[in-house]
Amino acid sequence: MKKSILLVNYGCSTKEQFNKIIIDLVTILEKKYSDYNISYAFLSKFMRNKLLEKENIYVDLIDEKIQKLKQDSTTHIIIQPILVVPGSEFNKIENIALRESSIVNIKIGKTLLHNKEGFREVDILMKNYTSTTLDHNQSIVLMGHGSADSSQKMYIDYKEYIKNKNDKIYFGTLEAKPDIEDIIIDLQKDSINEVHLHPFLFGCGVHTIKDMLGENNNSWKSKLEQAGIKVIGHGKGISEYDTYIELMVDKINALVTDY
């Protein structure tokens, strides 16, 4: 029996992001699971090509990687998605796994916010954002990506979950409701005039640099400032915290122990 752990991410465009999201985790997993081959793949051909062009780093797409693992006589594959919610990209992983299931035994791990029951697992990550002591007029704002499909409900449910745990945290998404306009209404209602603004994204690419912290009029930072709210920006993605590794290892370990 030849086994592999396959990390699957949408994709990233810089070596720094690639190392933080993928390679640092691969290094830990290789030490922890020496009887598994540890590999990785992207879901986005566009991001794969961008990383190749910019950094000369080639990453297989998921279907390409599974074909290579099969050719290498791999019989069991654990696929761990590095995704926030189980949306269209997760569905793509499921469809590929279903197609290959008659040949290879494939198990798929859970995304970061996979269901309500798993929200508590993310509490260790939230400590990175709440370590700052806040005055009564200060709060924390988290920017998620958002989704146009039904997985947006996970973001909405998580917003309610963290608000019930800590009313100093305001959560919204870039591409769907609740968005920055909804957050500003809530901040003004609660008399908040200063916020720590963080990305709730695995890596800090264009969404963090331009859409969240950019000087353009449409960035979250600019919209908050236009509303009279001071912004302390933080450009650190989920993968840059030590708890990211801990979270991902826990998800993988749950699947490894079943094999």
Phi, psi and omega in degrees: 000122179249124189242150180219144169254120183248114177273129183235121181237155177302317180139160178214165190245357180233154179297322180299313178296316181302316180295317182291315185283321189248298193295318179299322178290319177302317181301316179294316183293324179297326178283322185281323184238072185293341179270005177247143166280129180256122181223178184209160180204160175255158173264331186261120176294324179299313181290325177300313181293326180293317178294321179295315181293319186277320188240358183058038176246122180259131178233131177295150166283161188301317181292325176296316181295319179296322177298319179293320178296321177296317179296335179270013177068027175289133183252335183228128180233127169261118177261117176252109178290136170255074183226154181279313182231158180276070181262215186296326180291323176293321178299324178297318178298315180299318182294320178293317179298320179297319181296327184263357190295338180282346183249321184234142174280113185239132171241142182244129178282177182267151174286175182301308177249081187270322177201167183300324183296336182265000182301325184298331179297334184275355181303325181294332177286322183297335179299334178294330181271332187262008182288341179282133176285128184248141171281173184296335182260011180247152178210178179245133176241127178249133179251112173269171181285310183092162183213145179276351182259190186294344180291349175301334179300330178296320177296317181296315179295322181290325175304314180292322181298310183287331178294323178290332179275327183207106185285004176270355182256127177244130188235135177209178182231156185285322191247010178199171177278144001286136183245192184295327178296320177296320179296316181299319177301315181293320180297316180293322178298326182265010177059039177267127181238009176209134182225151167264117186257119183236149170277136172256064184224152181295320180232163181254089178253218185297328181296322178283311186293317184261306188284331180262309188251003182295161179273357178291158186294340184264358180289158178298320179301312182295318181294322176295316180294323177296334179272005178085020182251123179289141183240128169253107187272143178232120183257049183242119180279168181305320184290349181271357176261145179302329182292342176299311179300316181299316179299312184292320179297320178299318180295317181291319182301325179297329180275322180298319183293342178278342183277000000 
